[in-house]
Amino acid sequence: MNELSPINMDLGSRLYLHLSAISDDVTPEKAQALWQDIAVRYNETQRAYHTLNHIEQLFGQFESITHHLAEPHIIALALYYHDVIYEPTRSDNELKSAEFAADALNLYLSPKQCQQIWALIMMTANHQIDALIDSHQYNDAAYLLDMDLSILGAPWSTYEQYANAIRQEYAHVADDNYRDGRTAVLKGLLAHPKLYLTDHYHERLEAQARDNIKREVNSLLQSQLNE
């Protein structure tokens, strides 16, 4: 098995490394073509947060928790594809991303591996572990979901940039409708007994994440009062 890439390896090279570690059928040229298909989509103009910067941030997280994962290369591939389809006006982005990933990877991975990646991407829709997932895959799925939510526990200045980028992605939504919808989402997060499923992320980010979310909710409520 190939070693995992260092943090400073570019994302395209990382894709080849992870895919070639579990497939004998991929070449650097084929991996580069897969990467171009990914990169084009993450560079679409409707994106402000769900960009290649998001993927790069996730691989920063990945690098620090790889040793906890049973199948790190599967998780890495799920990271690449989990937001590959992203249109803020649609509600089926995770499904479309899962379909895109399965279609792109089926020439190189087994049906079981493609199904794993499909299931992982689908879990990012509500950040809940699929009840049907194999027990030995539970831990990997939990780390994937926690990585995806790690931005919530960033320092406030970084979180604020994230919140502003999400608003930019929903520029087509009127202020009052966005405020109501976003507030509902945030309060839904706060209602979870635990935002983070793994001890690693819970211990490091839970308190900051809850403070950030409450601060954004208060900001949204204040904006309504100021109208």
C-alpha positions as CSV (number, residue, x, y, z in Angstrom):
1,M,0.0,0.0,0.0
2,N,1.3,3.5,-0.9
3,E,2.0,5.8,2.0
4,L,-0.4,8.7,2.7
5,S,0.6,12.0,1.1
6,P,2.2,14.8,3.1
7,I,0.0,17.8,3.9
8,N,1.7,20.0,1.3
9,M,1.1,17.6,-1.6
10,D,-1.3,19.2,-4.1
11,L,-4.8,17.9,-4.2
12,G,-4.5,16.4,-7.7
13,S,-1.5,14.4,-6.6
14,R,-3.3,13.3,-3.5
15,L,-6.1,11.9,-5.5
16,Y,-3.8,9.6,-7.5
17,L,-2.0,8.5,-4.3
18,H,-5.2,7.5,-2.5
19,L,-6.8,5.9,-5.5
20,S,-3.7,4.0,-6.6
21,A,-3.3,2.7,-3.0
22,I,-6.5,0.6,-3.4
23,S,-6.6,0.2,-7.2
24,D,-4.2,-1.3,-9.6
25,D,-6.1,0.0,-12.6
26,V,-5.5,3.7,-12.2
27,T,-2.6,5.6,-13.9
28,P,-1.4,9.1,-13.2
29,E,-3.1,10.3,-16.4
30,K,-6.4,8.7,-15.5
31,A,-6.3,10.2,-12.0
32,Q,-5.5,13.6,-13.5
33,A,-8.6,13.3,-15.7
34,L,-10.7,12.5,-12.6
35,W,-9.1,15.4,-10.7
36,Q,-9.9,17.8,-13.5
37,D,-13.6,16.8,-13.4
38,I,-13.6,17.4,-9.7
39,A,-11.7,20.7,-9.8
40,V,-14.0,22.2,-12.5
41,R,-17.0,21.6,-10.3
42,Y,-15.5,23.0,-7.1
43,N,-14.5,26.1,-9.0
44,E,-18.1,26.9,-10.2
45,T,-19.2,30.5,-9.7
46,Q,-22.2,29.7,-7.4
47,R,-19.8,28.5,-4.7
48,A,-18.3,30.7,-2.0
49,Y,-17.7,28.2,0.8
50,H,-18.0,24.8,-0.9
51,T,-14.9,25.3,-3.0
52,L,-11.5,23.7,-3.3
53,N,-10.5,25.7,-0.2
54,H,-13.0,23.6,1.7
55,I,-11.5,20.4,0.4
56,E,-8.0,21.6,1.3
57,Q,-9.2,22.5,4.8
58,L,-10.7,19.0,5.2
59,F,-7.4,17.4,4.2
60,G,-5.7,19.5,6.8
61,Q,-8.1,17.8,9.3
62,F,-7.6,14.4,7.6
63,E,-3.8,14.6,8.1
64,S,-4.2,14.8,11.8
65,I,-6.7,11.9,12.3
66,T,-5.5,9.4,9.6
67,H,-4.1,7.1,12.2
68,H,-7.7,6.7,13.7
69,L,-9.1,5.4,10.4
70,A,-9.5,1.8,9.3
71,E,-9.8,2.7,5.6
72,P,-8.2,6.1,5.1
73,H,-8.1,6.0,1.3
74,I,-11.9,5.4,1.1
75,I,-12.5,8.3,3.5
76,A,-10.1,10.5,1.4
77,L,-12.1,9.7,-1.8
78,A,-15.3,10.5,0.0
79,L,-13.9,13.9,0.9
80,Y,-13.1,14.7,-2.7
81,Y,-16.5,13.9,-3.9
82,H,-18.9,14.8,-1.1
83,D,-19.7,18.3,-2.4
84,V,-18.7,17.7,-6.1
85,I,-22.3,18.6,-7.1
86,Y,-23.4,21.7,-5.3
87,E,-26.3,23.9,-6.4
88,P,-27.8,25.9,-3.6
89,T,-31.2,26.0,-5.3
90,R,-31.5,22.2,-5.1
91,S,-32.0,19.8,-2.2
92,D,-30.5,16.7,-3.7
93,N,-26.8,17.7,-3.9
94,E,-25.6,14.8,-1.7
95,L,-27.5,12.3,-3.9
96,K,-26.1,13.8,-7.1
97,S,-22.6,13.9,-5.6
98,A,-22.9,10.2,-4.6
99,E,-24.0,9.3,-8.1
100,F,-21.2,11.3,-9.6
101,A,-18.6,9.6,-7.4
102,A,-19.9,6.1,-8.1
103,D,-20.0,6.8,-11.9
104,A,-16.4,8.2,-11.8
105,L,-14.9,5.5,-9.6
106,N,-16.6,2.3,-10.7
107,L,-13.9,1.6,-13.3
108,Y,-11.3,1.5,-10.5
109,L,-13.0,0.3,-7.3
110,S,-15.1,-2.7,-6.4
111,P,-18.8,-2.4,-6.1
112,K,-18.5,-2.7,-2.3
113,Q,-16.0,0.2,-2.2
114,C,-18.2,2.4,-4.5
115,Q,-21.1,1.6,-2.2
116,Q,-19.1,2.6,0.9
117,I,-18.2,6.0,-0.7
118,W,-21.9,6.4,-1.8
119,A,-23.1,5.8,1.8
120,L,-20.5,8.1,3.3
121,I,-21.5,11.0,1.0
122,M,-25.2,10.4,1.7
123,M,-24.5,10.7,5.4
124,T,-23.2,14.2,5.0
125,A,-26.8,15.3,4.1
126,N,-27.9,15.2,7.8
127,H,-24.7,14.3,9.5
128,Q,-26.1,11.2,11.0
129,I,-24.5,7.8,10.9
130,D,-26.5,5.4,8.7
131,A,-28.1,2.7,10.9
132,L,-27.3,0.1,8.3
133,I,-23.5,0.8,8.3
134,D,-21.2,-2.0,9.3
135,S,-19.9,-1.7,12.8
136,H,-16.3,-1.6,11.7
137,Q,-17.1,1.3,9.4
138,Y,-18.8,3.4,12.0
139,N,-15.7,5.0,13.3
140,D,-14.5,6.1,9.9
141,A,-17.9,7.6,9.1
142,A,-17.9,9.5,12.4
143,Y,-14.5,11.0,11.6
144,L,-15.7,12.0,8.1
145,L,-18.8,13.8,9.5
146,D,-16.8,15.5,12.2
147,M,-14.2,16.7,9.7
148,D,-17.0,18.1,7.6
149,L,-18.4,20.0,10.6
150,S,-15.0,21.1,11.9
151,I,-15.5,24.6,10.6
152,L,-18.2,25.1,13.2
153,G,-15.5,24.9,15.9
154,A,-13.0,27.3,14.3
155,P,-12.1,30.6,15.9
156,W,-14.9,33.1,15.5
157,S,-13.1,35.2,12.8
158,T,-12.9,32.0,10.6
159,Y,-16.4,31.0,11.5
160,E,-17.7,34.4,10.6
161,Q,-16.0,34.1,7.1
162,Y,-17.7,30.8,6.7
163,A,-21.1,32.1,7.7
164,N,-20.7,35.0,5.3
165,A,-19.7,32.6,2.5
166,I,-22.9,30.5,3.1
167,R,-25.0,33.7,2.9
168,Q,-23.3,34.5,-0.4
169,E,-24.2,31.0,-1.8
170,Y,-27.8,31.8,-0.9
171,A,-27.8,35.2,-2.4
172,H,-30.9,34.2,-4.4
173,V,-32.9,34.0,-1.1
174,A,-34.4,37.1,0.4
175,D,-33.0,38.3,3.7
176,D,-36.0,37.4,5.9
177,N,-36.3,34.0,4.3
178,Y,-32.6,33.3,4.7
179,R,-32.7,34.4,8.3
180,D,-35.6,32.2,9.1
181,G,-34.1,29.2,7.3
182,R,-30.6,29.6,8.6
183,T,-31.8,30.2,12.2
184,A,-33.8,26.9,12.0
185,V,-30.7,25.0,10.8
186,L,-28.5,26.5,13.5
187,K,-31.1,25.8,16.3
188,G,-31.4,22.2,14.9
189,L,-27.6,21.8,15.4
190,L,-27.8,23.1,18.9
191,A,-30.5,20.6,19.7
192,H,-28.2,17.7,19.1
193,P,-26.8,16.2,22.3
194,K,-23.4,16.2,20.6
195,L,-22.3,18.1,17.5
196,Y,-19.3,15.9,17.2
197,L,-19.4,12.1,17.2
198,T,-15.8,11.3,18.0
199,D,-14.0,12.1,21.3
200,H,-11.2,13.7,19.3
201,Y,-13.4,16.4,17.8
202,H,-15.8,16.6,20.7
203,E,-13.1,17.5,23.2
204,R,-11.4,20.0,20.9
205,L,-14.2,21.8,19.1
206,E,-17.6,21.2,20.8
207,A,-17.6,24.2,23.2
208,Q,-16.3,26.6,20.5
209,A,-18.8,25.4,18.0
210,R,-21.7,25.9,20.2
211,D,-20.5,29.4,21.1
212,N,-20.1,30.2,17.4
213,I,-23.5,28.9,16.5
214,K,-25.2,30.8,19.3
215,R,-23.4,34.0,18.3
216,E,-24.6,33.6,14.7
217,V,-28.1,33.0,15.8
218,N,-28.0,36.2,17.9
219,S,-26.5,38.1,15.0
220,L,-29.4,37.0,12.8
221,L,-32.0,37.9,15.4
222,Q,-30.3,41.3,15.8
223,S,-30.4,41.9,12.1
224,Q,-34.2,41.4,12.2
225,L,-34.5,44.0,15.0
226,N,-32.5,46.5,13.0
227,E,-34.7,46.3,10.0
